[in-house]
Amino acid sequence: TKLFVTDEPIVGLTQDPFWETADIDTSNNSWPRKTAPSRLELFKTERDPGNLMRDMKTPLKGAQ
């Protein structure tokens, strides 16, 4: 247990940001709690698949 005495209110804390300890549950290492996206939310995020044919037709900058 640690006690921090400051003149200003504490906005946030992060414990072990460089993962130097063998911590199984890293979700409780920060205050206020930071929410991590679930696997389903990561899967549903829209990604731009890109259009390779359009990219090939675009002239390169500096190529003459």
C-alpha positions, 0 to 999 in steps of 0.5 A, spaced: 500 500 500 502 506 498 500 513 500 501 519 495 500 526 498 500 531 493 497 539 492 493 537 486 488 532 485 491 526 481 488 525 474 490 518 473 495 512 475 499 507 471 502 501 475 507 497 471 507 500 464 513 496 462 510 489 464 516 488 468 512 484 473 509 477 472 502 480 473 496 475 470 491 480 470 493 487 467 486 490 467 487 492 474 494 496 473 491 503 472 486 508 475 481 510 473 480 503 469 481 503 462 477 499 458 479 494 452 475 493 446 473 486 446 475 481 441 468 482 438 469 489 437 475 488 434 473 484 429 467 488 427 471 494 426 471 497 419 477 496 415 479 499 408 481 493 404 483 498 399 483 497 391 490 495 389 488 496 381 486 503 383 493 504 387 497 501 381 494 506 376 495 512 381 502 515 379 508 515 384 510 522 387 517 524 384 517 518 378 518 522 372 
